[in-house]
């Protein structure tokens, strides 16, 4: 094949890709208002399972640090199958355990205790909320929220959130907040979609 033909073919493929490229879907955005809860920040909003789609476990690990006697971040939303690395950055020994996942005590787990600079990892394959605790320091707490899809977000200080690249369709959207009941409602995604929520204790 001559250089001229190669150039023509490459140009045709490039132009074709501009029109036949993948559709990235729409955006779900809105605001979560709270009643009787301390803050509208770090509320998890996620889309339920997408029919006909399986999402492989991410290769990238999420890090939850134990720093200044707190879990950092306090709330982390992850896709099902994600491995979380629990790091201890304090000069004291820390423990990580969760007594259940969304109330299911059969899913309780204790990673043990380890010193500063070390970490232990766990792959979260069960959906729901894992309440993180440290049996050495009972004042410490945090949460891992395991989502069935990669379409999730956390609210900012004003309760606003945005979930991008959601395929068009009708789904169930869930809202999780510490100390509140799990909320849900159907959301139909078509380009930019607005979905507001209200949560209370």
ChimeraX commands (.cxc) that place a marker at each C-alpha (Angstrom):
marker #1 position 0.00,0.00,0.00 radius 0.5
marker #1 position 1.39,3.41,-1.00 radius 0.5
marker #1 position 1.90,6.27,1.42 radius 0.5
marker #1 position -0.91,8.20,-0.33 radius 0.5
marker #1 position -3.41,5.38,0.19 radius 0.5
marker #1 position -2.39,5.02,3.84 radius 0.5
marker #1 position -2.94,8.74,4.37 radius 0.5
marker #1 position -6.38,8.62,2.72 radius 0.5
marker #1 position -7.41,5.59,4.82 radius 0.5
marker #1 position -6.22,7.22,8.05 radius 0.5
marker #1 position -8.13,10.40,7.25 radius 0.5
marker #1 position -11.29,8.45,6.48 radius 0.5
marker #1 position -11.06,6.53,9.75 radius 0.5
marker #1 position -10.52,9.73,11.72 radius 0.5
marker #1 position -13.48,11.52,10.11 radius 0.5
marker #1 position -15.65,8.47,10.60 radius 0.5
marker #1 position -14.75,8.32,14.27 radius 0.5
marker #1 position -16.00,11.86,14.74 radius 0.5
marker #1 position -19.49,10.75,13.75 radius 0.5
marker #1 position -19.49,7.17,15.00 radius 0.5
marker #1 position -17.82,7.76,18.36 radius 0.5
marker #1 position -19.32,6.34,21.57 radius 0.5
marker #1 position -22.21,8.08,23.27 radius 0.5
marker #1 position -21.22,9.03,26.79 radius 0.5
marker #1 position -24.78,9.34,28.05 radius 0.5
marker #1 position -26.20,12.06,30.21 radius 0.5
marker #1 position -25.64,13.75,33.53 radius 0.5
marker #1 position -27.62,13.49,36.76 radius 0.5
marker #1 position -27.24,16.50,39.00 radius 0.5
marker #1 position -29.17,18.10,41.78 radius 0.5
marker #1 position -29.19,18.96,45.44 radius 0.5
marker #1 position -29.73,16.95,48.60 radius 0.5
marker #1 position -31.41,18.83,51.42 radius 0.5
marker #1 position -31.21,17.56,54.98 radius 0.5
marker #1 position -33.55,17.72,57.94 radius 0.5
marker #1 position -32.25,17.16,61.46 radius 0.5
marker #1 position -28.82,16.14,60.15 radius 0.5
marker #1 position -25.61,18.01,60.87 radius 0.5
marker #1 position -24.39,18.59,57.32 radius 0.5
marker #1 position -25.40,18.13,53.67 radius 0.5
marker #1 position -21.78,17.34,52.78 radius 0.5
marker #1 position -20.38,13.87,51.90 radius 0.5
marker #1 position -23.78,12.35,51.17 radius 0.5
marker #1 position -23.47,9.45,48.73 radius 0.5
marker #1 position -25.68,9.43,45.63 radius 0.5
marker #1 position -25.45,6.43,43.32 radius 0.5
marker #1 position -27.26,4.68,40.48 radius 0.5
marker #1 position -28.42,1.12,40.98 radius 0.5
marker #1 position -27.30,-1.74,38.74 radius 0.5
marker #1 position -27.55,-1.07,35.00 radius 0.5
marker #1 position -29.42,-3.92,33.24 radius 0.5
marker #1 position -27.22,-5.86,30.85 radius 0.5
marker #1 position -23.98,-4.29,32.06 radius 0.5
marker #1 position -21.27,-5.76,34.25 radius 0.5
marker #1 position -18.56,-3.55,35.67 radius 0.5
marker #1 position -15.18,-5.20,36.30 radius 0.5
marker #1 position -13.37,-4.61,39.57 radius 0.5
marker #1 position -11.17,-1.50,39.27 radius 0.5
marker #1 position -7.43,-2.08,39.17 radius 0.5
marker #1 position -6.87,1.18,41.05 radius 0.5
marker #1 position -7.00,0.96,44.85 radius 0.5
marker #1 position -8.68,3.50,47.11 radius 0.5
marker #1 position -6.76,4.66,50.19 radius 0.5
marker #1 position -8.47,5.30,53.53 radius 0.5
marker #1 position -5.97,6.78,55.96 radius 0.5
marker #1 position -6.03,6.72,59.76 radius 0.5
marker #1 position -4.63,10.12,60.52 radius 0.5
marker #1 position -4.90,12.30,63.63 radius 0.5
marker #1 position -7.25,9.71,65.11 radius 0.5
marker #1 position -9.74,9.95,62.26 radius 0.5
marker #1 position -10.58,8.01,59.10 radius 0.5
marker #1 position -9.65,10.10,56.06 radius 0.5
marker #1 position -11.85,10.39,54.12 radius 0.5
marker #1 position -14.72,9.96,56.55 radius 0.5
marker #1 position -16.94,8.62,53.74 radius 0.5
marker #1 position -15.69,6.85,50.60 radius 0.5
marker #1 position -17.95,5.59,47.80 radius 0.5
marker #1 position -16.50,2.75,45.72 radius 0.5
marker #1 position -17.59,0.45,42.93 radius 0.5
marker #1 position -18.29,-3.16,43.88 radius 0.5
marker #1 position -15.04,-5.11,43.68 radius 0.5
marker #1 position -12.82,-2.17,44.62 radius 0.5
marker #1 position -9.85,-2.87,46.88 radius 0.5
marker #1 position -9.39,-0.38,49.72 radius 0.5
marker #1 position -5.97,0.11,51.31 radius 0.5
marker #1 position -6.25,1.07,54.98 radius 0.5
marker #1 position -3.16,3.03,55.95 radius 0.5
marker #1 position -2.06,3.94,59.47 radius 0.5
marker #1 position -0.32,7.34,59.51 radius 0.5
marker #1 position -0.52,7.81,63.28 radius 0.5
marker #1 position 2.25,7.09,65.79 radius 0.5
marker #1 position -0.07,4.62,67.57 radius 0.5
marker #1 position -1.47,1.26,66.61 radius 0.5
marker #1 position -4.86,1.27,64.87 radius 0.5
marker #1 position -7.45,-1.38,64.16 radius 0.5
marker #1 position -10.09,-1.51,61.42 radius 0.5
marker #1 position -13.27,-3.52,61.61 radius 0.5
marker #1 position -16.91,-3.27,60.60 radius 0.5
marker #1 position -19.67,-5.05,62.53 radius 0.5
marker #1 position -21.89,-5.44,59.45 radius 0.5
marker #1 position -22.60,-4.24,55.94 radius 0.5
marker #1 position -25.99,-2.55,55.78 radius 0.5
marker #1 position -27.05,-4.43,58.90 radius 0.5
marker #1 position -25.95,-7.88,57.72 radius 0.5
marker #1 position -23.75,-9.12,60.58 radius 0.5
marker #1 position -22.61,-12.13,58.53 radius 0.5
marker #1 position -20.54,-9.66,56.51 radius 0.5
marker #1 position -18.67,-8.36,59.56 radius 0.5
marker #1 position -14.89,-8.32,59.28 radius 0.5
marker #1 position -11.88,-7.45,61.42 radius 0.5
marker #1 position -8.60,-6.61,59.71 radius 0.5
marker #1 position -6.62,-6.61,62.95 radius 0.5
marker #1 position -4.25,-3.99,64.33 radius 0.5
marker #1 position -1.09,-2.58,62.75 radius 0.5
marker #1 position 1.51,0.14,63.44 radius 0.5
marker #1 position 2.35,3.44,61.81 radius 0.5
marker #1 position 3.39,3.36,58.16 radius 0.5
marker #1 position 1.79,0.03,57.40 radius 0.5
marker #1 position -1.45,-0.77,55.60 radius 0.5
marker #1 position -3.87,-3.63,55.11 radius 0.5
marker #1 position -6.12,-4.15,52.12 radius 0.5
marker #1 position -9.62,-5.50,51.62 radius 0.5
marker #1 position -11.69,-6.04,48.48 radius 0.5
marker #1 position -15.31,-4.98,48.96 radius 0.5
marker #1 position -17.58,-7.30,46.96 radius 0.5
marker #1 position -20.80,-6.91,48.98 radius 0.5
marker #1 position -23.11,-3.97,48.31 radius 0.5
marker #1 position -24.10,-1.56,51.04 radius 0.5
marker #1 position -22.59,0.56,53.79 radius 0.5
marker #1 position -19.73,-0.68,55.95 radius 0.5
marker #1 position -19.35,1.33,59.16 radius 0.5
marker #1 position -15.61,1.49,59.90 radius 0.5
marker #1 position -14.50,1.37,63.53 radius 0.5
marker #1 position -11.29,1.04,65.53 radius 0.5
marker #1 position -11.47,-1.14,68.65 radius 0.5
marker #1 position -8.41,0.65,70.04 radius 0.5
marker #1 position -9.98,4.10,69.72 radius 0.5
marker #1 position -13.80,3.93,69.99 radius 0.5
marker #1 position -14.18,7.61,69.05 radius 0.5
marker #1 position -13.07,6.85,65.48 radius 0.5
marker #1 position -15.60,6.12,62.74 radius 0.5
marker #1 position -15.87,6.14,58.97 radius 0.5
marker #1 position -17.85,4.57,56.12 radius 0.5
marker #1 position -17.31,2.66,52.91 radius 0.5
marker #1 position -20.34,2.78,50.59 radius 0.5
marker #1 position -20.22,0.01,47.98 radius 0.5
marker #1 position -22.11,0.91,44.80 radius 0.5
marker #1 position -23.33,-1.58,42.15 radius 0.5
marker #1 position -22.39,0.86,39.36 radius 0.5
marker #1 position -19.60,3.37,38.67 radius 0.5
marker #1 position -22.20,6.13,38.50 radius 0.5
marker #1 position -21.92,7.78,41.89 radius 0.5
marker #1 position -20.97,11.03,43.54 radius 0.5
marker #1 position -20.67,12.74,46.92 radius 0.5
marker #1 position -22.27,16.04,47.77 radius 0.5
marker #1 position -20.31,19.20,48.39 radius 0.5
marker #1 position -20.73,21.54,51.37 radius 0.5
marker #1 position -23.98,22.87,49.88 radius 0.5
marker #1 position -25.49,19.44,49.22 radius 0.5
marker #1 position -24.90,19.61,45.46 radius 0.5
marker #1 position -23.82,16.59,43.41 radius 0.5
marker #1 position -23.17,15.62,39.79 radius 0.5
marker #1 position -22.92,12.17,38.19 radius 0.5
marker #1 position -21.55,12.27,34.64 radius 0.5
marker #1 position -21.65,9.88,31.66 radius 0.5
marker #1 position -24.73,7.91,32.74 radius 0.5
marker #1 position -26.26,5.96,29.83 radius 0.5
marker #1 position -29.73,7.13,28.86 radius 0.5
marker #1 position -32.44,5.09,30.57 radius 0.5
marker #1 position -34.52,4.79,33.71 radius 0.5
marker #1 position -32.80,3.75,36.92 radius 0.5
marker #1 position -33.21,3.77,40.66 radius 0.5
marker #1 position -31.03,6.36,42.36 radius 0.5
marker #1 position -30.08,5.93,46.01 radius 0.5
marker #1 position -29.02,8.48,48.58 radius 0.5
marker #1 position -27.07,7.44,51.67 radius 0.5
marker #1 position -26.32,9.74,54.59 radius 0.5
marker #1 position -24.81,8.93,57.96 radius 0.5
marker #1 position -27.58,8.68,60.55 radius 0.5
marker #1 position -30.39,8.77,57.97 radius 0.5
marker #1 position -32.59,6.21,56.26 radius 0.5
marker #1 position -31.56,5.12,52.78 radius 0.5
marker #1 position -33.60,7.08,50.23 radius 0.5
marker #1 position -34.39,6.06,46.65 radius 0.5
marker #1 position -36.43,7.16,43.67 radius 0.5
marker #1 position -36.62,6.45,39.94 radius 0.5
marker #1 position -34.62,8.74,37.67 radius 0.5
marker #1 position -34.94,8.88,33.88 radius 0.5
marker #1 position -31.70,9.99,32.27 radius 0.5
marker #1 position -31.87,11.84,28.95 radius 0.5
marker #1 position -28.97,14.22,28.46 radius 0.5
marker #1 position -28.89,16.54,31.49 radius 0.5
marker #1 position -31.27,15.34,34.19 radius 0.5
marker #1 position -32.12,17.06,37.46 radius 0.5
marker #1 position -32.88,14.99,40.56 radius 0.5
marker #1 position -33.21,16.56,44.00 radius 0.5
marker #1 position -33.50,14.59,47.24 radius 0.5
marker #1 position -34.43,15.23,50.84 radius 0.5
marker #1 position -33.11,13.10,53.69 radius 0.5
marker #1 position -33.94,13.04,57.39 radius 0.5
marker #1 position -33.21,10.90,60.42 radius 0.5
marker link #1:1,2 radius 0.2
marker link #1:2,3 radius 0.2
marker link #1:3,4 radius 0.2
marker link #1:4,5 radius 0.2
marker link #1:5,6 radius 0.2
marker link #1:6,7 radius 0.2
marker link #1:7,8 radius 0.2
marker link #1:8,9 radius 0.2
marker link #1:9,10 radius 0.2
marker link #1:10,11 radius 0.2
marker link #1:11,12 radius 0.2
marker link #1:12,13 radius 0.2
marker link #1:13,14 radius 0.2
marker link #1:14,15 radius 0.2
marker link #1:15,16 radius 0.2
marker link #1:16,17 radius 0.2
marker link #1:17,18 radius 0.2
marker link #1:18,19 radius 0.2
marker link #1:19,20 radius 0.2
marker link #1:20,21 radius 0.2
marker link #1:21,22 radius 0.2
marker link #1:22,23 radius 0.2
marker link #1:23,24 radius 0.2
marker link #1:24,25 radius 0.2
marker link #1:25,26 radius 0.2
marker link #1:26,27 radius 0.2
marker link #1:27,28 radius 0.2
marker link #1:28,29 radius 0.2
marker link #1:29,30 radius 0.2
marker link #1:30,31 radius 0.2
marker link #1:31,32 radius 0.2
marker link #1:32,33 radius 0.2
marker link #1:33,34 radius 0.2
marker link #1:34,35 radius 0.2
marker link #1:35,36 radius 0.2
marker link #1:36,37 radius 0.2
marker link #1:37,38 radius 0.2
marker link #1:38,39 radius 0.2
marker link #1:39,40 radius 0.2
marker link #1:40,41 radius 0.2
marker link #1:41,42 radius 0.2
marker link #1:42,43 radius 0.2
marker link #1:43,44 radius 0.2
marker link #1:44,45 radius 0.2
marker link #1:45,46 radius 0.2
marker link #1:46,47 radius 0.2
marker link #1:47,48 radius 0.2
marker link #1:48,49 radius 0.2
marker link #1:49,50 radius 0.2
marker link #1:50,51 radius 0.2
marker link #1:51,52 radius 0.2
marker link #1:52,53 radius 0.2
marker link #1:53,54 radius 0.2
marker link #1:54,55 radius 0.2
marker link #1:55,56 radius 0.2
marker link #1:56,57 radius 0.2
marker link #1:57,58 radius 0.2
marker link #1:58,59 radius 0.2
marker link #1:59,60 radius 0.2
marker link #1:60,61 radius 0.2
marker link #1:61,62 radius 0.2
marker link #1:62,63 radius 0.2
marker link #1:63,64 radius 0.2
marker link #1:64,65 radius 0.2
marker link #1:65,66 radius 0.2
marker link #1:66,67 radius 0.2
marker link #1:67,68 radius 0.2
marker link #1:68,69 radius 0.2
marker link #1:69,70 radius 0.2
marker link #1:70,71 radius 0.2
marker link #1:71,72 radius 0.2
marker link #1:72,73 radius 0.2
marker link #1:73,74 radius 0.2
marker link #1:74,75 radius 0.2
marker link #1:75,76 radius 0.2
marker link #1:76,77 radius 0.2
marker link #1:77,78 radius 0.2
marker link #1:78,79 radius 0.2
marker link #1:79,80 radius 0.2
marker link #1:80,81 radius 0.2
marker link #1:81,82 radius 0.2
marker link #1:82,83 radius 0.2
marker link #1:83,84 radius 0.2
marker link #1:84,85 radius 0.2
marker link #1:85,86 radius 0.2
marker link #1:86,87 radius 0.2
marker link #1:87,88 radius 0.2
marker link #1:88,89 radius 0.2
marker link #1:89,90 radius 0.2
marker link #1:90,91 radius 0.2
marker link #1:91,92 radius 0.2
marker link #1:92,93 radius 0.2
marker link #1:93,94 radius 0.2
marker link #1:94,95 radius 0.2
marker link #1:95,96 radius 0.2
marker link #1:96,97 radius 0.2
marker link #1:97,98 radius 0.2
marker link #1:98,99 radius 0.2
marker link #1:99,100 radius 0.2
marker link #1:100,101 radius 0.2
marker link #1:101,102 radius 0.2
marker link #1:102,103 radius 0.2
marker link #1:103,104 radius 0.2
marker link #1:104,105 radius 0.2
marker link #1:105,106 radius 0.2
marker link #1:106,107 radius 0.2
marker link #1:107,108 radius 0.2
marker link #1:108,109 radius 0.2
marker link #1:109,110 radius 0.2
marker link #1:110,111 radius 0.2
marker link #1:111,112 radius 0.2
marker link #1:112,113 radius 0.2
marker link #1:113,114 radius 0.2
marker link #1:114,115 radius 0.2
marker link #1:115,116 radius 0.2
marker link #1:116,117 radius 0.2
marker link #1:117,118 radius 0.2
marker link #1:118,119 radius 0.2
marker link #1:119,120 radius 0.2
marker link #1:120,121 radius 0.2
marker link #1:121,122 radius 0.2
marker link #1:122,123 radius 0.2
marker link #1:123,124 radius 0.2
marker link #1:124,125 radius 0.2
marker link #1:125,126 radius 0.2
marker link #1:126,127 radius 0.2
marker link #1:127,128 radius 0.2
marker link #1:128,129 radius 0.2
marker link #1:129,130 radius 0.2
marker link #1:130,131 radius 0.2
marker link #1:131,132 radius 0.2
marker link #1:132,133 radius 0.2
marker link #1:133,134 radius 0.2
marker link #1:134,135 radius 0.2
marker link #1:135,136 radius 0.2
marker link #1:136,137 radius 0.2
marker link #1:137,138 radius 0.2
marker link #1:138,139 radius 0.2
marker link #1:139,140 radius 0.2
marker link #1:140,141 radius 0.2
marker link #1:141,142 radius 0.2
marker link #1:142,143 radius 0.2
marker link #1:143,144 radius 0.2
marker link #1:144,145 radius 0.2
marker link #1:145,146 radius 0.2
marker link #1:146,147 radius 0.2
marker link #1:147,148 radius 0.2
marker link #1:148,149 radius 0.2
marker link #1:149,150 radius 0.2
marker link #1:150,151 radius 0.2
marker link #1:151,152 radius 0.2
marker link #1:152,153 radius 0.2
marker link #1:153,154 radius 0.2
marker link #1:154,155 radius 0.2
marker link #1:155,156 radius 0.2
marker link #1:156,157 radius 0.2
marker link #1:157,158 radius 0.2
marker link #1:158,159 radius 0.2
marker link #1:159,160 radius 0.2
marker link #1:160,161 radius 0.2
marker link #1:161,162 radius 0.2
marker link #1:162,163 radius 0.2
marker link #1:163,164 radius 0.2
marker link #1:164,165 radius 0.2
marker link #1:165,166 radius 0.2
marker link #1:166,167 radius 0.2
marker link #1:167,168 radius 0.2
marker link #1:168,169 radius 0.2
marker link #1:169,170 radius 0.2
marker link #1:170,171 radius 0.2
marker link #1:171,172 radius 0.2
marker link #1:172,173 radius 0.2
marker link #1:173,174 radius 0.2
marker link #1:174,175 radius 0.2
marker link #1:175,176 radius 0.2
marker link #1:176,177 radius 0.2
marker link #1:177,178 radius 0.2
marker link #1:178,179 radius 0.2
marker link #1:179,180 radius 0.2
marker link #1:180,181 radius 0.2
marker link #1:181,182 radius 0.2
marker link #1:182,183 radius 0.2
marker link #1:183,184 radius 0.2
marker link #1:184,185 radius 0.2
marker link #1:185,186 radius 0.2
marker link #1:186,187 radius 0.2
marker link #1:187,188 radius 0.2
marker link #1:188,189 radius 0.2
marker link #1:189,190 radius 0.2
marker link #1:190,191 radius 0.2
marker link #1:191,192 radius 0.2
marker link #1:192,193 radius 0.2
marker link #1:193,194 radius 0.2
marker link #1:194,195 radius 0.2
marker link #1:195,196 radius 0.2
marker link #1:196,197 radius 0.2
marker link #1:197,198 radius 0.2
marker link #1:198,199 radius 0.2
marker link #1:199,200 radius 0.2
marker link #1:200,201 radius 0.2
view
